[in-house]
């Protein structure tokens, strides 16, 4: 996969795929800082989205956020015929907005989910559903994943409309439900039921990629080229149970715990592919001496597994090297004075490209090696089945010049001297649905985050104020470049 250097706009070779991109500095769009009024509006939209609970819980409602954004577009004068509120469930409505072009070329879709994972207020130092600015950061659930990009693109579309911008091809913004889980995944539903609204030459998905900072210095700009496969597995131990005053030699909780201890001590085999190899070739030029030496060692043939083990102590590196599986939820027993009849854990896996959920399910069963345990697959909708799907990861799309020429140029202007590299997304995103439909998808958020401060899905999620400001500058110029000036 590609390594795009912003230092040169010569022909760029694509590692492992044999493609090339011819860039020209004359194609580089210019960066202008977002005017104060537009920036204030973008912050207001960000605040509004953060303070609408869009979790897949009884308190959450994606439709509330979609309707709020729909009102902004209609109030701004977008034709009602180009603002579509639709979905299979009253609480999970998606919003699809279009800026009509001259008809030249297929549309560009910006894919942005507006649901977020649950956040428990008692675990946070601020209310997760209040937008708080403090010490140079915006706090709130969704500030990193991914209401910052939702807000930036809503504000970008509104600004372009006010300015009377007319692209040569349609620009489409899709705000969707249930990417984080639930029964009504918006991206999949739109492709299955209203493909005409989201059909595209390619998709930009800000739910992946971004700029990695090391002590405030940009190290690399990541563009998602492929991603791991997400899978949940239900591990269950059952037992006749009985009175707690008469403990048995077999115990469902202990049997489940023994299996999870095996998982904790286990590492799936080290792997590299074309995308991760390209990424680490970039990092080898950016990292400190020992880390750089270890990276060069893992890139050797054969790879140095001792170096891989040292690097794996860092969670970001470890997740790039292998399939990972971790217990995320536990439930057991029915009374304090009774032996547990059932003990159950959810094991969440992020599966390295080339492997399927069913393969990993079987590997987990073999690792646990306990006939008293069952390992079953849990779908995104919560349906439990004995077997898992055989689907594998996204095949990396070709590096289209229409995407990478302006992206590379803009990175060079906002974060000078920062290389652009294809990466493997270690989580999962809705890009997979577009990839399966034959539509190339590229992940780039334009968000710069310090390594070690990734708080998506976690406690006290936050975003640097400056990072949001720069993403507004980026998306305005990038959207115009993709649409045609």
N, C-alpha and C positions, 0 to 999 in steps of 0.2 A: 504494500500500500504506500501512498505517497508521503514523502517528506517535502513540504513546500517551504523553501527558504525565502523569507521576506527580504533578504539582502540582495537577491538577484532575481531578475525577471527574464532569465534565459529559459531555454527548454529544460523542463524538470522531469527527471526520470521517476517512474513510479515503481517502488521497490516490490518485487515479487509478481507484478502483474503485466509488465511490459507496456503500459500506457505512457503517454507523455502529455503534458499540458504546455501550451505555448502561451506565455503571458507577455503583456506589454505594459510599460509604465503609463502609456497614454490611456489605458483602460482603467487606471486606478481612480476610483471615485474620491472626491475631496471630503474631508471631515470638517464639519462646522459644529461648534458647541450649541447644544439645544438652548433656544431662547428661554429667558427666565419664566415667562408665562406658560410656555409649553412644558417646562420642567415642573413647575408647580402643579399643573394639571396631571402630569404623569405620577407625581407623588400622591396626589389626591386619589387617583385611580388605584394605585398600589395599596394605599390605606383602606380604601373601600373593599377591595378584594380580600385582604388579610382579615378584615373584621366580619366577613361573611363565612360562617362555618360550612365548609364543603366536604366534611368527612363523611364516610359511608357509615353513619351512625344515626340513631333516631334524632339527634340534635342537628345533624348536617343536612344541607340541601344545596345541591349543585345548581338547581334551577334558579334559586335566588340570585346567584352570581351571574348566571347567563342573562337573566331578565334585567339586572342592573346595567350590564354592559350593552344589552340591546337598546335600552333607553338612551344611553349616551350616544350611540350611533344614530338612532332615529332623531334625537334632539339636534344632532349636528347637521341633519339634512341628508343622511344616506337614504336612498330610495328604499322603501319597505320591501320591494321585490328583491333586494340584494342583502337583506338581513333576515336570516332564517333561524327561528327557534324551533327545535324539533328533537324528538327522542322517544324511546319506547316506554318511558316511565315518567310520571308527573314530577318526580323529584330529581330526575336525571336528564334534564333537557340540555342539549348542546346548542351552541350558537355558531353559525357560519356566516361570515360577512365577506362581501366581495367588492373590490374596487375594479370596475370594468375597464378593460384595455381596448386598444384599437382592433384586437382580434388576431394580432400577429403572434403565433406561437401558443403552445399550451400554457395553462396557468401555473403559477407558483403557489403552493400551499404552505402556510406557516401553521404547524401543528402544536397546539398548546393545551395540555390538560389543566383543568381548574379545580379538580378535586385534590384534597390533601389527606395525609395520614392522620390518625387520631393523635391528639396531644392532651395529656392530663394536666390541668392547671396546677395541681399539688406538686408536680414534678418540676415546674418551671419557676424562675425568679421574676418573670413578668407573666401577665395573662397571655397565653398563646394566641388568643383570638382578639387581641388588641394590638394595634400598630404603634410601636414605641420606638422613638428615636433617642438613642442614648450613647454617649461616648463614641460617636462616629459610626454607629451601626443602626440599622433598622432591625427590630426584633419582632417576631411573630411567626406562627406556623404558616409555612409557604414562602418565607422570604428567600429561601434557597431553592425550594422545590414546589412549584415553579411559578408562583404568582408574580415574581419579579419580572419574568419574561412575558407572562400574560399581560401585565400592566404596560410594559415597555412597548409591546406590539399594538395593544389597543390605542395607546397614546400616539404611536407612529401613524396608524391608519387614520386617526382623527386629524392629526396635523397635515398629512398629505391631502386629505379631503378639503380642509380649510384653504390650503394653498392652491387648490384646483389642479393638482397633479394628475396627469393622464398617462398611465403606463402604456407600453405597446402590447403587453399581455396582461391578463387578469391577475390580480393579487388577491389571495384568499386567506382569511384568518379563521381557523377552526378552534374554538374553545370547547373542550370535550370533557366528558364524565368518566369516572371509574377507571382511570389508568392505574391508580394505586390499589385497586381491588374492588370487587362488587360484581353485580350481575349484568351491568349494562354498559360495557366498555364503549365509549362514544366513537372512537376511531373505527373500531371494527364494525359497529352498527351503521355508521355513515357509509362506509365502503360497501357494505352488504345491501343497504336499502336506498341510499341516495348518492351513488358514486358520481353522478353528474355534478354534484355540488363540490366534491373534493378531488375529482380527477385532475391530474397534474403532470407536468413534465418532470417535476421533482418536488420533494418536500424538504423544508427546513424545520427541524425539530429542536427547539432550544432546551429540551429536557435532557440534553447530553452535551458533552464537550464544554469548553470554556478555557480560561487562562489560569495556569497554575502559578502562584506566587511563592517565592522563597525569601522571607524577610523583606517583603514589599517589592521585590524585584520579579518581574515576569520571567519565567523560565521557559515555558512552552505553551503554545496555544493548541488545545486538543480539539480535533474534529472527529466525531464518532463515525467509524466506518463499518463496524460490526458490534455486536453486543452479546453478552451471555444470555442463556435461556433461563428464565425464572421458573422455579418449581417448588411447591410445598408438598411435604410428605407427612402423613399422620402415622406416628409410631405408637402402637398400643400393646399394653400387657393386660391380660385379664386373669382373674383368680376367683375361686368360690367365695373368698372372704371369710368372715366369721367374727367372733368376739375378740376384741383387742387384748383381753386377759389371757388368751390362748394363742400366742403367735405361732405361725406356721413356718416351716423351713422354706417354703416358696412364698414370695411376697411380690405383688405386682409393682409396687413402688421401687423396691430394690432391683427388680429385673429391668425395669425401664431405666433406672439410674445407671446400672452397669452398662447398658447399651450406650447411653449418652456419654459416659466416661470414655468408652472406646472411641466415640466420634470426636470428642474433645482432643484426644491424643493422636488422631489420625490426620494425615495430610494427603490429599489426592496428588497424583504424580505431577511433577513439573512439566510444563508445556510452553512452547512458543508457537505463534503462527506469523504469517506475513505482516499483519497489522501490529501485533505487539513487538515483533522484532524491529520494525521500523521505528516505533515509539521509543524503544530503549536505545536504539542507535542515536537518536536525537539526545536523549537524557545523558548518555555517556559523555557528551561534549559539554554538558551543563552542570553536572554534579560535582561534589567535592571529591578529593583524590581517592579515598578508600571506596566510596560508593561507585565512583566511575570505574575503578579497577574491577570491582565485583560485577558491574554490568557488562564490561567487556568480557569477563570470564564466562558469564552465562550465555553470551552470544557466540562463544567459540564452539567448535565442533570436535568432540562432544562437549556439551555444556558442563561447567564446573558446578556440581550439585552442592558442594560446600559453600560456594559463593551464593548460590540460590537460597540456601538455608539462612545465611546471614541477612540477605536482603528481605527474606520473607518475614523477618521480625517486624518489618514495617507493613501495616495492614494494606496500604495502597499497592505496594509491590506484590505482596502475597496474593491479592485478588487478581492481579494481572497474570499470575503464573499458573493458575490451576482452577479447577472446579472447587468451590467452597460450599460447605454445608454446616449450618449452625442451628442449634435448638433456640427457638424464639418464644415458645409458649409451653406451659405445663398445666396439667389438671390431674387430680387424683383423689380418690376416696369420696365418701358420702357422709361420714360422721366421725367425730373425734374419737369415739370409743368403739370403732369398727375397723376391721382390716379392709384395706382397699380392694374392691372388686374390679376396678378399672384404674389404670394409670396411663396417661396419654400425653404425648409431646408433639408439637409441630416442629418439624425440621425444615428450615428454609434453605434452598440450594440455588446457587448461581452457577450455571453449568457452562463450562468452557466450550467454545465452538467445536463442532465435530462429534459431540456426545448428545444423546437424547435423554429426556427425563426418565424414560423406561429403563435405559441402561443404568442410570444413577440409582434408581429405585432398587434394582437388583443388586448393585454394588453395596448399598446400605444394608440390605438384608443379609448379604454375605458377611459384611463387616460385623454386624451384631451377632450373627451365628447363634440365634436362639429361636428354636421352633415355637416357643411360647409367645413370641412377638410377631405382630403383623406390621408391614410397611405398605401403606396405601397412598395413592396420589390424591391430592386435593386441588381441584380446579380453582380458577379465580373467583368463580361464583360459589365456592364452598362445597361443590359436589365431590363426594369421596368415592373412589373407584379402585379396584384391585390392580389395574394396570395404568401406566402413564402414557402420554403421547410419545410418538417416535420423532416428532419434529425437532429439527436442529436449528442452529443459529442463522442469522442473516448472512447471506452471501454479500461480501463487500461490493458496493456499486462502483461503477467507473468514476474517476475524479473529473467531473464535468467542468470545463473551463468557465462556463457561465456562473458556476458557484465559486470555484476556487480563485479565479482571477480577482474579483472584487474582495472576497474574504481575506485573501493573503495581503492585498494592498491595504485594506483597512486595519488589519492587525499591525502592519508595519507603521501606520500613522499613529495609532492609539498607544501601542506598546512597542516602541522602536526596538529593533534588534531581536525580536522574539520569533523563534522558528515555529512553523505550523506543522503539526504532525497528525497523521491518522492515528486513532486510538480505538481500542476495544472498550466499550462501555461495560463496566463491571456489574451494573445493575441490569435493568431491562426497561424498555420504553415501548410506546405505541408505534415506533418505526417498523416493528416487525410486521404489522398488519399491512402497511403500504408496501413493504418489501415483498410480502407474499402475493400482493396484487400486481407486482411488476413495476412499481413506481419507486425510483431511487429515493432514498432518504438520507439526509446528512444532519448530524447532530452538532449544533454549536450554539452556546447560550450567550456568548459575549460577556459573561460574568467572570470577574477575576476574584479568586479566593486563595487565601493563604493555605498552603498545605498544612494539614492537621487541624483546620478549622471547618471541615465539612460537617455541618450539623443537620443536614437533611434527614428527616425522620427522627431526629433526636431532640435532646433537651436544649432549650434556649436557642432555637434556630435564629440565625441572624445574617445580615448582609451588610457589607461596608457601604456607607453612603456614597462614597466616591465610585464604587463599582457599579452601582445602579446608574449614576450620572453618565458614566462612560458607555454603558450598554444602550442608553438612549441615543447617544451620538452614533454608536455603531449601527443600530437597527434602522435609524432614519436613512443613513447613507447606503446601507446594504440593501434595504428594501427598494430604494430608488434604482440602485444599480441592477438588481434582478428584474425589476419591472421595465427598465429601459428609460432613458432620460428624455 
